[in-house]
Amino acid sequence: MKKNNLGLLLILAGAVLACIGLYLIHAQEDAQGILRVLPFVCIGAGCGIFGHGVGDMANRWAMRKHPELERQMQIEKDDERNIAISNRAKAKAYDGMLFVLAALMVSFALMGADMAVVLLLVFAYLFIVGEFIYYLNKYQKEM
Amino acid sequence: MKNRLEELRKDRGINQEELAAALGVSRQTIGSLENGRYNPSILLAFKIARYFGRSIEEIFVYGEEGK
């Protein structure tokens, strides 16, 4: 019941956000700076959340009629081999992402891009590495 | 690591789907276990052993070359 409510909540939140975006477009005809983009961000995020909620509800509705299929999907989701494969793929993707981010930082710096852009990339890179170290320590204490 | 899973399953007269359903894993996992491509967690190894009424050592054979 609670999960159904979450889907409904997402639909409502998405619709409200998209409506706010539409309202802002009409209300601020000569908006400047961030306010010019904000309505479109609201519409985009609202539509995304709305779609996620509808998908969630449709999935639950379909599963309610086919409990056997739901059980099978739950088994596939909890299957230890599937989890191991997923974790290994994520680890590979993480290694690749660090390489790509590093290459991007160097490229942007060499291209003479704006310092703010390069610094944003550096902070994103450091944040990801910091998160990695945090979880490494956490799991070392737990296991 | 080698195992006797396929042999034991066939002795019991069940297919991979039935074994997978009994153990709560996917059919692909059973296939991979039987082919020796995947080594189970200790929990799954215990589940399998309990299902067949045998010890883990009777089903899974540790070998250095198979690491």
Backbone of each chain as ProteinMPNN parsed JSONL, in Angstrom:
{"seq_chain_A": "MKKNNLGLLLILAGAVLACIGLYLIHAQEDAQGILRVLPFVCIGAGCGIFGHGVGDMANRWAMRKHPELERQMQIEKDDERNIAISNRAKAKAYDGMLFVLAALMVSFALMGADMAVVLLLVFAYLFIVGEFIYYLNKYQKEM", "coords_chain_A": {"N_chain_A": [[0.839, -1.211, 0.0], [1.941, 1.202, 0.804], [3.892, 1.518, -1.145], [2.35, 1.884, -3.409], [1.288, 4.345, -2.813], [3.566, 5.883, -3.003], [4.081, 5.894, -5.765], [1.826, 7.294, -6.639], [2.273, 9.684, -5.333], [4.586, 10.529, -6.618], [3.578, 10.952, -9.193], [1.794, 13.062, -8.703], [3.58, 15.001, -7.639], [5.273, 15.39, -9.838], [3.458, 16.372, -11.761], [2.646, 18.732, -10.513], [5.069, 20.129, -10.387], [5.664, 20.426, -13.12], [3.474, 22.016, -13.862], [4.033, 24.3, -12.363], [6.31, 25.126, -13.684], [5.211, 25.724, -16.229], [3.514, 27.793, -15.495], [5.39, 29.675, -14.616], [6.677, 30.306, -17.004], [4.731, 31.791, -18.365], [4.225, 33.78, -16.496], [6.59, 35.244, -16.129], [7.709, 37.111, -18.365], [9.833, 38.734, -19.087], [12.105, 37.639, -17.877], [15.317, 37.339, -16.271], [18.65, 35.944, -16.195], [19.023, 33.178, -14.038], [16.325, 32.737, -13.676], [15.267, 32.642, -16.179], [15.809, 30.16, -17.138], [14.865, 28.451, -15.213], [11.965, 27.779, -15.325], [11.94, 25.907, -17.44], [13.59, 23.949, -16.509], [12.043, 23.1, -14.382], [9.815, 22.066, -15.781], [11.037, 20.006, -17.229], [12.125, 18.366, -15.148], [9.74, 17.846, -13.776], [8.22, 16.445, -15.711], [9.836, 14.212, -15.965], [9.714, 13.072, -13.371], [6.966, 12.619, -13.223], [6.628, 10.752, -15.306], [8.158, 8.669, -14.283], [6.654, 8.01, -12.033], [4.229, 7.189, -13.237], [5.138, 4.983, -14.688], [5.953, 3.354, -12.597], [3.522, 2.886, -11.27], [2.095, 1.596, -13.326], [3.63, -0.664, -13.647], [3.257, -1.922, -11.157], [0.529, -2.385, -11.31], [0.36, -4.161, -13.442], [1.813, -6.28, -12.4], [0.268, -7.098, -10.298], [-1.678, -8.602, -11.437], [-0.297, -10.754, -12.307], [1.068, -12.652, -10.315], [2.961, -14.713, -10.309], [4.822, -13.98, -12.208], [5.785, -11.701, -10.993], [7.039, -12.814, -8.763], [9.054, -14.244, -10.051], [10.479, -12.145, -11.173], [11.375, -10.924, -8.877], [13.07, -12.89, -7.913], [15.023, -12.865, -9.933], [16.013, -10.334, -9.486], [17.085, -10.507, -6.911], [18.934, -12.443, -7.232], [22.057, -13.906, -6.586], [24.147, -14.188, -8.422], [23.433, -12.451, -10.493], [23.595, -10.053, -9.068], [26.313, -10.033, -8.461], [27.39, -9.863, -11.043], [26.36, -7.398, -11.841], [27.602, -5.701, -9.958], [30.275, -6.085, -10.655], [30.294, -5.062, -13.23], [29.663, -2.418, -12.664], [31.938, -1.669, -11.244], [33.892, -1.806, -13.23], [32.915, 0.158, -14.927], [33.219, 2.353, -13.261], [36.022, 2.556, -13.065], [36.52, 3.214, -15.721], [35.133, 5.612, -15.869], [36.607, 7.326, -14.19], [38.942, 7.553, -15.682], [37.979, 8.777, -18.014], [36.967, 11.191, -16.953], [39.359, 12.324, -15.996], [40.761, 12.64, -18.398], [39.061, 14.455, -19.645], [39.315, 16.688, -17.957], [42.017, 17.407, -18.357], [41.925, 17.911, -21.113], [40.104, 20.084, -21.247], [41.526, 21.947, -19.771], [43.78, 22.284, -21.385], [42.575, 23.324, -23.642], [42.049, 25.799, -22.837], [39.738, 26.426, -21.476], [37.08, 27.995, -19.566], [37.935, 28.782, -16.2], [36.139, 28.133, -14.173], [34.688, 26.003, -15.218], [36.647, 24.007, -15.473], [37.377, 23.761, -12.795], [34.961, 22.855, -11.713], [34.829, 20.332, -12.839], [37.105, 19.222, -11.667], [36.338, 19.24, -8.959], [34.156, 17.54, -9.09], [35.447, 15.183, -9.803], [37.121, 14.835, -7.555], [35.179, 14.556, -5.598], [33.987, 12.131, -6.307], [36.153, 10.378, -6.013], [36.619, 10.777, -3.298], [34.219, 9.753, -2.249], [34.541, 7.11, -2.939], [36.741, 6.414, -1.313], [35.582, 6.797, 1.177], [33.562, 4.786, 1.256], [35.197, 2.593, 0.988], [36.6, 2.584, 3.428], [34.41, 2.347, 5.157], [33.316, -0.178, 4.491], [35.494, -1.755, 5.083], [35.528, -1.641, 7.814], [33.13, -2.832, 8.388], [33.251, -5.423, 7.315]], "CA_chain_A": [[0.0, 0.0, 0.0], [2.821, 2.349, 0.894], [4.576, 1.675, -2.423], [1.368, 2.472, -4.325], [1.208, 5.762, -2.457], [4.77, 6.536, -3.512], [3.851, 6.114, -7.192], [0.833, 8.363, -6.751], [2.944, 10.896, -4.863], [5.491, 10.944, -7.694], [2.746, 11.495, -10.276], [1.304, 14.378, -8.271], [4.712, 15.934, -7.525], [5.716, 15.683, -11.202], [2.46, 17.225, -12.407], [2.697, 20.057, -9.87], [6.318, 20.771, -10.806], [5.515, 20.815, -14.527], [2.525, 23.129, -13.891], [4.76, 25.478, -11.87], [7.168, 25.535, -14.799], [4.37, 26.372, -17.249], [3.051, 29.064, -14.939], [6.525, 30.6, -14.584], [6.942, 30.765, -18.376], [3.762, 32.841, -18.693], [4.25, 34.865, -15.509], [7.806, 36.072, -16.218], [8.046, 37.223, -19.79], [11.147, 39.366, -19.268], [12.977, 37.127, -16.804], [16.756, 37.378, -16.553], [19.509, 35.018, -15.452], [18.576, 31.797, -13.738], [14.854, 32.657, -13.783], [14.904, 32.345, -17.573], [15.963, 28.715, -17.357], [14.177, 27.706, -14.149], [10.708, 27.134, -15.736], [12.186, 24.751, -18.305], [14.132, 22.912, -15.617], [10.87, 22.586, -13.646], [9.018, 21.237, -16.694], [11.818, 18.801, -17.511], [12.16, 17.515, -13.95], [8.357, 17.444, -13.504], [7.833, 15.389, -16.662], [10.621, 13.021, -15.614], [9.151, 12.484, -12.14], [5.624, 12.153, -13.593], [6.809, 9.525, -16.088], [8.654, 7.63, -13.376], [5.508, 7.609, -11.211], [3.279, 6.437, -14.074], [5.782, 3.697, -14.966], [5.917, 2.594, -11.346], [2.134, 2.456, -11.037], [1.733, 0.633, -14.375], [4.357, -1.893, -13.317], [2.567, -2.552, -10.028], [-0.785, -2.827, -11.77], [0.569, -5.351, -14.272], [2.329, -7.358, -11.554], [-0.801, -7.567, -9.422], [-2.457, -9.609, -12.172], [0.567, -11.909, -12.587], [1.95, -12.811, -9.141], [4.063, -15.633, -10.618], [5.817, -13.167, -12.92], [6.369, -10.821, -9.978], [7.944, -13.649, -7.962], [10.21, -14.541, -10.897], [11.274, -10.912, -11.298], [12.03, -10.706, -7.585], [14.181, -13.852, -7.867], [16.07, -12.344, -10.831], [16.585, -9.136, -8.859], [17.849, -10.894, -5.718], [19.86, -13.529, -7.577], [23.414, -13.483, -6.198], [25.009, -14.083, -9.606], [23.066, -11.195, -11.155], [24.133, -8.955, -8.251], [27.776, -10.041, -8.642], [27.654, -9.357, -12.404], [26.06, -5.968, -11.835], [28.652, -5.016, -9.193], [31.529, -6.126, -11.412], [30.13, -4.119, -14.344], [29.75, -1.062, -12.097], [33.345, -1.422, -10.9], [34.593, -1.532, -14.496], [32.45, 1.464, -15.412], [33.822, 3.357, -12.377], [37.41, 2.738, -13.517], [36.454, 3.934, -16.995], [34.669, 6.985, -15.622], [37.73, 8.103, -13.655], [39.845, 7.818, -16.794], [37.316, 9.748, -18.902], [36.938, 12.484, -16.267], [40.721, 12.858, -15.975], [41.067, 13.074, -19.764], [38.253, 15.661, -19.886], [39.92, 17.805, -17.207], [43.244, 17.804, -19.059], [41.531, 18.499, -22.41], [39.514, 21.409, -21.015], [42.592, 22.848, -19.329], [44.618, 22.583, -22.553], [41.783, 24.135, -24.582], [41.91, 27.139, -22.256], [38.331, 26.637, -21.092], [36.858, 28.82, -18.382], [38.451, 28.163, -14.975], [35.015, 27.582, -13.402], [34.329, 24.695, -15.795], [37.715, 23.067, -15.107], [37.282, 23.524, -11.352], [33.783, 22.011, -11.478], [35.225, 18.959, -13.188], [38.06, 18.765, -10.64], [35.591, 18.959, -7.739], [33.366, 16.322, -9.333], [36.408, 14.073, -9.76], [37.54, 14.645, -6.162], [34.014, 14.067, -4.855], [33.817, 10.707, -6.617], [37.265, 9.658, -5.374], [36.357, 10.855, -1.854], [33.142, 8.808, -1.955], [35.147, 5.781, -3.051], [37.563, 6.189, -0.109], [34.648, 6.698, 2.301], [32.945, 3.457, 1.264], [36.271, 1.628, 1.215], [36.804, 2.548, 4.878], [33.184, 1.866, 5.797], [33.184, -1.629, 4.287], [36.591, -2.434, 5.773], [35.136, -1.762, 9.222], [31.965, -3.715, 8.477], [33.518, -6.818, 6.911]], "C_chain_A": [[0.868, 1.253, 0.0], [3.514, 2.625, -0.429], [3.651, 2.268, -3.473], [1.254, 3.962, -4.09], [2.405, 6.523, -3.002], [4.614, 6.844, -4.998], [2.911, 7.284, -7.421], [1.452, 9.712, -6.378], [3.88, 11.439, -5.951], [4.712, 11.567, -8.846], [2.291, 12.913, -9.936], [2.436, 15.41, -8.238], [5.202, 16.353, -8.911], [4.774, 16.639, -11.892], [2.521, 18.646, -11.842], [3.935, 20.822, -10.346], [6.232, 21.265, -12.255], [4.569, 22.012, -14.658], [3.193, 24.424, -13.415], [5.649, 26.029, -12.977], [6.387, 26.281, -15.864], [3.899, 27.747, -16.782], [4.174, 30.107, -14.985], [6.851, 31.142, -15.983], [6.024, 31.935, -18.727], [3.876, 34.051, -17.764], [5.461, 35.789, -15.682], [8.263, 36.181, -17.671], [9.413, 37.846, -20.015], [12.121, 38.94, -18.166], [14.436, 37.152, -17.243], [17.476, 36.291, -15.744], [18.89, 33.655, -15.267], [17.064, 31.634, -13.892], [14.388, 32.371, -15.208], [14.912, 30.837, -17.834], [15.127, 27.877, -16.399], [12.856, 27.046, -14.596], [10.937, 25.87, -16.565], [12.784, 23.584, -17.509], [12.974, 22.26, -14.848], [10.055, 21.653, -14.53], [9.738, 19.916, -16.966], [11.813, 17.841, -16.339], [10.767, 16.978, -13.643], [7.917, 16.314, -14.407], [8.566, 14.088, -16.338], [10.026, 12.306, -14.416], [7.767, 11.892, -12.424], [5.721, 10.809, -14.332], [7.265, 8.368, -15.22], [7.502, 7.082, -12.527], [4.517, 6.762, -11.993], [3.842, 5.038, -14.36], [5.713, 2.775, -13.759], [4.525, 2.025, -11.094], [1.723, 1.385, -12.05], [2.386, -0.716, -14.096], [3.65, -2.653, -12.191], [1.216, -3.131, -10.444], [-0.652, -4.118, -12.572], [0.987, -6.539, -13.403], [1.239, -7.95, -10.656], [-1.61, -8.681, -10.091], [-1.639, -10.865, -12.443], [1.553, -12.105, -11.432], [3.153, -13.722, -9.411], [5.204, -14.883, -11.302], [6.544, -12.239, -11.935], [7.399, -11.58, -9.137], [9.229, -13.933, -8.746], [11.119, -13.317, -11.029], [12.028, -10.608, -10.011], [13.237, -11.64, -7.444], [15.338, -13.345, -8.716], [16.787, -11.157, -10.189], [17.503, -9.507, -7.686], [18.916, -11.939, -6.014], [21.307, -13.093, -7.346], [24.355, -13.349, -7.391], [24.713, -12.785, -10.357], [23.647, -9.991, -10.407], [25.646, -8.861, -8.437], [28.152, -9.475, -10.012], [27.46, -7.845, -12.449], [27.163, -5.184, -11.112], [29.971, -4.993, -9.957], [31.477, -5.132, -12.58], [30.248, -2.681, -13.842], [31.2, -0.71, -11.77], [34.151, -1.08, -12.15], [34.228, -0.141, -15.004], [33.061, 2.588, -14.575], [35.262, 3.634, -12.801], [37.441, 3.555, -14.814], [36.074, 5.39, -16.795], [35.791, 7.869, -15.081], [38.692, 8.498, -14.772], [39.254, 8.907, -17.702], [37.304, 11.136, -18.26], [38.321, 13.139, -16.255], [41.096, 13.404, -17.356], [40.325, 14.368, -20.102], [38.868, 16.879, -19.208], [41.148, 18.327, -17.941], [42.888, 18.498, -20.382], [41.004, 19.918, -22.221], [40.594, 22.418, -20.615], [43.46, 23.256, -20.521], [43.895, 23.467, -23.568], [41.62, 25.563, -24.073], [40.48, 27.462, -21.889], [38.263, 27.474, -19.808], [37.28, 28.064, -17.115], [37.327, 27.502, -14.169], [34.65, 26.182, -13.903], [35.353, 23.641, -15.368], [37.619, 22.733, -13.614], [36.078, 22.651, -10.997], [34.109, 20.549, -11.741], [36.164, 18.386, -12.131], [37.312, 18.398, -9.359], [34.734, 17.697, -7.898], [34.261, 15.09, -9.221], [36.795, 13.765, -8.304], [36.393, 14.102, -5.303], [33.846, 12.566, -5.05], [34.918, 9.881, -5.938], [37.074, 9.642, -3.848], [35.285, 9.862, -1.432], [33.667, 7.376, -1.986], [35.938, 5.448, -1.774], [36.667, 6.007, 1.122], [34.06, 5.281, 2.394], [33.975, 2.357, 1.48], [36.506, 1.466, 2.711], [35.617, 1.942, 5.595], [33.093, 0.34, 5.698], [34.316, -2.399, 4.962], [36.271, -2.6, 7.252], [34.005, -2.78, 9.385], [32.298, -5.182, 8.22], [34.743, -7.401, 7.61]], "O_chain_A": [[0.585, 2.227, -0.696], [3.712, 3.777, -0.813], [4.079, 3.05, -4.321], [1.14, 4.747, -5.031], [2.278, 7.676, -3.415], [4.974, 7.932, -5.445], [3.151, 8.145, -8.268], [1.193, 10.734, -7.015], [3.955, 12.647, -6.175], [5.126, 12.58, -9.409], [2.386, 13.832, -10.75], [2.291, 16.529, -8.73], [5.51, 17.523, -9.139], [5.205, 17.599, -12.531], [2.456, 19.628, -12.581], [3.859, 22.008, -10.666], [6.667, 22.372, -12.573], [4.814, 22.915, -15.458], [2.963, 25.497, -13.972], [5.73, 27.24, -13.182], [6.819, 27.326, -16.35], [3.881, 28.717, -17.54], [3.948, 31.263, -15.342], [7.252, 32.297, -16.128], [6.458, 32.933, -19.303], [3.658, 35.19, -18.177], [5.367, 36.986, -15.412], [9.112, 35.415, -18.126], [10.085, 37.541, -21.001], [12.853, 39.755, -17.605], [14.748, 37.006, -18.425], [16.96, 35.795, -14.742], [18.321, 33.064, -16.184], [16.576, 30.546, -14.197], [13.265, 31.916, -15.425], [14.133, 30.319, -18.634], [14.731, 26.754, -16.713], [12.633, 25.875, -14.288], [10.218, 24.883, -16.413], [12.527, 22.413, -17.79], [12.928, 21.041, -14.684], [9.648, 20.576, -14.093], [9.129, 18.846, -16.937], [11.535, 16.652, -16.499], [10.611, 15.809, -13.293], [7.317, 15.341, -13.951], [7.992, 13.002, -16.424], [9.851, 11.087, -14.433], [7.431, 10.812, -11.938], [4.997, 9.861, -14.025], [6.823, 7.232, -15.393], [7.379, 5.875, -12.323], [4.021, 5.75, -11.497], [3.124, 4.041, -14.285], [5.45, 1.578, -13.882], [4.364, 0.853, -10.753], [1.086, 0.394, -11.692], [1.777, -1.769, -14.283], [3.469, -3.869, -12.265], [0.815, -4.206, -10.0], [-1.441, -5.049, -12.408], [0.564, -7.67, -13.645], [1.274, -9.128, -10.302], [-2.148, -9.569, -9.431], [-2.194, -11.915, -12.768], [2.73, -11.765, -11.552], [4.223, -13.54, -8.83], [6.381, -15.111, -11.021], [7.752, -12.026, -12.036], [8.477, -11.068, -8.837], [10.333, -13.875, -8.205], [12.345, -13.425, -11.001], [13.153, -10.109, -10.032], [14.284, -11.246, -6.929], [16.492, -13.383, -8.289], [18.0, -10.995, -10.328], [18.558, -8.903, -7.494], [19.712, -12.282, -5.14], [21.736, -12.05, -7.84], [25.253, -12.507, -7.386], [25.633, -12.099, -10.803], [24.125, -9.037, -11.02], [26.2, -7.768, -8.555], [29.107, -8.708, -10.134], [28.273, -7.112, -13.012], [27.603, -4.138, -11.588], [30.702, -4.003, -9.915], [32.459, -4.455, -12.884], [30.852, -1.832, -14.498], [31.634, 0.42, -11.995], [34.988, -0.177, -12.133], [35.081, 0.629, -15.444], [33.386, 3.651, -15.104], [35.681, 4.788, -12.89], [38.263, 4.455, -14.983], [36.608, 6.285, -17.45], [35.91, 9.031, -15.471], [39.192, 9.622, -14.809], [39.952, 9.838, -18.104], [37.591, 12.135, -18.92], [38.45, 14.343, -16.473], [41.672, 14.486, -17.471], [40.87, 15.259, -20.753], [38.939, 17.96, -19.792], [41.306, 19.534, -18.126], [43.464, 19.529, -20.73], [41.399, 20.838, -22.937], [40.587, 23.57, -21.049], [43.831, 24.422, -20.657], [44.523, 24.262, -24.268], [41.116, 26.431, -24.785], [40.048, 28.612, -21.972], [39.245, 27.63, -19.083], [37.02, 26.869, -16.974], [37.525, 26.451, -13.56], [34.342, 25.291, -13.112], [34.993, 22.538, -14.957], [37.762, 21.576, -13.217], [36.154, 21.813, -10.099], [33.725, 19.656, -10.984], [36.045, 17.224, -11.743], [37.605, 17.376, -8.738], [34.604, 16.897, -6.972], [33.881, 14.084, -8.622], [36.798, 12.611, -7.877], [36.609, 13.293, -4.4], [33.598, 11.824, -4.1], [34.651, 8.825, -5.365], [37.331, 8.633, -3.191], [35.408, 9.206, -0.398], [33.285, 6.541, -1.166], [35.821, 4.352, -1.227], [36.945, 5.182, 1.991], [34.058, 4.662, 3.458], [33.677, 1.321, 2.074], [36.6, 0.344, 3.209], [35.771, 1.136, 6.513], [32.829, -0.343, 6.687], [34.138, -3.548, 5.367], [36.686, -3.576, 7.877], [33.933, -3.494, 10.385], [31.708, -6.076, 8.827], [35.095, -8.557, 7.378]]}, "seq_chain_B": "MKNRLEELRKDRGINQEELAAALGVSRQTIGSLENGRYNPSILLAFKIARYFGRSIEEIFVYGEEGK", "coords_chain_B": {"N_chain_B": [[36.853, -24.453, -9.167], [35.296, -27.551, -8.943], [32.091, -29.205, -9.364], [29.321, -31.364, -8.39], [26.817, -30.843, -9.195], [25.127, -31.002, -11.488], [24.968, -33.718, -11.89], [23.788, -34.594, -9.482], [21.383, -33.235, -9.651], [20.212, -34.404, -11.908], [20.005, -37.004, -11.011], [17.998, -36.69, -9.198], [15.955, -36.167, -10.839], [15.007, -33.694, -11.782], [14.589, -30.567, -13.544], [16.614, -27.702, -14.584], [15.137, -25.362, -14.134], [13.346, -26.096, -12.135], [15.055, -26.7, -10.021], [16.221, -24.217, -9.687], [13.991, -22.709, -8.886], [13.449, -23.956, -6.46], [15.668, -23.258, -4.993], [15.592, -20.559, -5.038], [16.921, -18.975, -6.906], [18.1, -17.72, -10.135], [17.511, -19.441, -13.297], [19.683, -19.256, -14.954], [21.775, -18.993, -13.184], [21.949, -21.535, -12.084], [22.693, -22.919, -14.392], [25.204, -21.74, -14.884], [26.563, -22.506, -12.587], [26.616, -25.265, -12.892], [28.171, -25.469, -15.167], [30.547, -24.652, -14.177], [31.329, -22.06, -14.378], [30.683, -20.196, -12.527], [31.177, -19.621, -9.097], [29.469, -20.449, -6.159], [28.135, -18.377, -3.454], [28.845, -18.787, 0.052], [26.471, -19.056, 1.392], [24.627, -19.841, -0.592], [25.83, -22.217, -1.304], [25.423, -23.693, 1.023], [22.642, -23.801, 0.972], [22.224, -25.35, -1.325], [23.501, -27.716, -0.576], [21.91, -28.456, 1.586], [19.488, -28.816, 0.297], [19.978, -31.083, -1.27], [20.554, -32.826, 0.696], [23.153, -33.349, 1.523], [26.683, -32.931, 2.373], [28.585, -29.885, 1.961], [31.137, -30.405, 0.963], [30.742, -32.772, -0.364], [29.465, -32.033, -2.624], [30.744, -29.796, -3.78], [33.951, -29.594, -5.081], [37.033, -28.714, -4.09], [39.723, -27.344, -5.906], [42.994, -26.404, -6.694], [43.731, -25.738, -9.293], [41.439, -24.887, -10.459], [40.874, -22.311, -9.687]], "CA_chain_B": [[36.178, -25.407, -8.278], [34.372, -28.453, -9.642], [30.955, -29.614, -8.534], [28.523, -32.504, -8.878], [25.442, -30.331, -9.178], [24.351, -31.533, -12.62], [24.776, -35.152, -11.616], [22.812, -34.729, -8.391], [20.08, -32.764, -10.143], [19.652, -35.42, -12.811], [19.628, -38.158, -10.167], [16.731, -36.367, -8.551], [14.952, -36.095, -11.904], [14.426, -32.35, -11.926], [15.315, -29.733, -14.508], [17.275, -26.517, -14.006], [14.121, -24.41, -13.663], [12.787, -26.573, -10.855], [16.082, -26.534, -8.988], [16.353, -22.773, -9.468], [12.831, -22.273, -8.101], [13.578, -24.487, -5.095], [16.751, -22.556, -4.295], [15.337, -19.106, -5.08], [17.884, -18.28, -7.78], [17.674, -17.778, -11.534], [17.929, -20.647, -14.015], [21.023, -18.998, -15.483], [22.744, -19.253, -12.107], [22.125, -22.993, -12.014], [23.479, -23.283, -15.579], [26.589, -21.299, -14.693], [27.153, -23.344, -11.53], [26.871, -26.594, -13.458], [29.283, -25.362, -16.126], [31.764, -24.269, -13.451], [31.687, -20.666, -14.682], [30.386, -19.353, -11.364], [31.274, -20.281, -7.79], [28.405, -19.864, -5.321], [28.476, -17.847, -2.13], [28.755, -19.848, 1.068], [25.044, -19.226, 1.713], [24.001, -20.648, -1.645], [26.413, -23.558, -1.203], [24.703, -24.365, 2.117], [21.269, -24.066, 0.502], [22.294, -26.469, -2.269], [23.843, -28.912, 0.193], [20.742, -28.815, 2.386], [18.454, -29.288, -0.628], [20.286, -32.445, -1.7], [20.793, -33.641, 1.891], [24.565, -33.748, 1.563], [27.567, -31.871, 2.881], [29.119, -29.03, 0.888], [32.305, -31.08, 0.369], [30.297, -33.849, -1.256], [28.957, -31.429, -3.869], [31.772, -28.913, -4.359], [35.296, -30.158, -4.905], [38.019, -27.646, -4.209], [40.945, -27.684, -6.626], [43.817, -25.193, -6.923], [43.79, -25.385, -10.73], [40.159, -24.32, -10.884], [40.66, -21.006, -9.068]], "C_chain_B": [[35.183, -26.254, -9.09], [33.182, -28.768, -8.738], [30.161, -30.732, -9.192], [27.048, -32.115, -8.991], [24.577, -30.964, -10.27], [23.994, -33.001, -12.373], [23.689, -35.35, -10.559], [21.415, -34.304, -8.842], [19.425, -33.822, -11.026], [19.23, -36.675, -12.044], [18.264, -37.929, -9.535], [15.591, -36.22, -9.56], [14.274, -34.747, -12.027], [15.233, -31.563, -12.959], [15.868, -28.483, -13.818], [16.265, -25.529, -13.435], [13.591, -24.807, -12.286], [13.793, -26.403, -9.719], [16.238, -25.048, -8.635], [15.212, -22.254, -8.588], [12.952, -22.736, -6.653], [14.627, -23.721, -4.297], [16.559, -21.038, -4.262], [16.391, -18.341, -5.851], [17.401, -18.397, -9.221], [18.178, -19.068, -12.191], [19.348, -20.49, -14.557], [22.101, -19.275, -14.435], [23.015, -20.746, -11.988], [22.991, -23.459, -13.194], [24.952, -22.933, -15.408], [27.301, -22.132, -13.622], [27.534, -24.707, -12.106], [28.044, -26.574, -14.436], [30.605, -25.005, -15.453], [32.208, -22.85, -13.746], [31.497, -19.753, -13.477], [30.49, -20.176, -10.086], [30.263, -19.637, -6.841], [28.948, -19.245, -4.04], [28.32, -18.993, -1.128], [27.291, -20.115, 1.43], [24.351, -20.116, 0.688], [24.536, -22.075, -1.6], [25.704, -24.357, -0.104], [23.286, -24.725, 1.696], [21.243, -25.299, -0.398], [22.548, -27.774, -1.511], [22.625, -29.408, 0.975], [19.641, -29.405, 1.496], [18.703, -30.744, -1.016], [20.58, -33.376, -0.512], [22.213, -34.157, 1.972], [25.399, -32.63, 2.163], [28.101, -31.075, 1.683], [30.28, -29.741, 0.175], [31.913, -32.199, -0.581], [29.842, -33.291, -2.607], [30.033, -30.596, -4.557], [33.157, -29.45, -4.029], [36.314, -29.054, -5.152], [39.258, -28.141, -4.944], [41.705, -26.417, -6.946], [43.755, -24.754, -8.38], [42.52, -24.68, -11.188], [39.888, -22.929, -10.338], [40.26, -19.975, -10.076]], "O_chain_B": [[34.346, -25.725, -9.822], [33.251, -28.62, -7.518], [30.308, -31.009, -10.382], [26.157, -32.959, -8.894], [23.454, -31.403, -10.019], [22.872, -33.444, -12.619], [22.788, -36.172, -10.725], [20.41, -34.914, -8.476], [18.232, -34.098, -10.903], [18.237, -37.321, -12.379], [17.48, -38.862, -9.362], [14.419, -36.158, -9.188], [13.088, -34.674, -12.345], [16.402, -31.855, -13.21], [15.621, -28.244, -12.636], [16.498, -24.929, -12.386], [13.414, -23.97, -11.401], [13.436, -26.015, -8.606], [16.367, -24.674, -7.47], [15.432, -21.466, -7.669], [12.603, -22.002, -5.729], [14.499, -23.553, -3.084], [17.269, -20.326, -3.552], [16.725, -17.206, -5.51], [16.418, -19.084, -9.501], [19.126, -19.698, -11.721], [20.116, -21.451, -14.615], [23.197, -19.732, -14.76], [24.157, -21.171, -11.813], [23.897, -24.276, -13.029], [25.834, -23.724, -15.742], [28.491, -22.423, -13.739], [28.617, -25.23, -11.847], [28.81, -27.534, -14.524], [31.66, -25.05, -16.086], [33.328, -22.465, -13.411], [32.077, -18.669, -13.412], [29.961, -21.285, -10.002], [30.209, -18.412, -6.733], [30.059, -19.545, -3.602], [27.733, -20.03, -1.436], [26.914, -21.247, 1.735], [23.592, -21.02, 1.04], [23.794, -23.029, -1.83], [25.42, -25.543, -0.273], [22.786, -25.804, 2.013], [20.381, -26.169, -0.268], [21.907, -28.794, -1.764], [22.343, -30.605, 1.024], [18.957, -30.355, 1.877], [17.77, -31.544, -1.086], [20.825, -34.568, -0.698], [22.451, -35.272, 2.435], [24.905, -31.534, 2.427], [28.068, -31.542, 0.545], [30.394, -29.687, -1.049], [32.663, -32.535, -1.497], [29.839, -34.004, -3.611], [30.211, -30.68, -5.772], [33.489, -29.72, -2.874], [36.442, -28.534, -6.26], [39.781, -29.215, -4.648], [41.115, -25.448, -7.424], [43.728, -23.559, -8.677], [42.527, -23.96, -12.186], [38.783, -22.411, -10.504], [40.041, -18.817, -9.721]]}, "name": "protein", "num_of_chains": 2, "seq": "MKKNNLGLLLILAGAVLACIGLYLIHAQEDAQGILRVLPFVCIGAGCGIFGHGVGDMANRWAMRKHPELERQMQIEKDDERNIAISNRAKAKAYDGMLFVLAALMVSFALMGADMAVVLLLVFAYLFIVGEFIYYLNKYQKEMMKNRLEELRKDRGINQEELAAALGVSRQTIGSLENGRYNPSILLAFKIARYFGRSIEEIFVYGEEGK"}
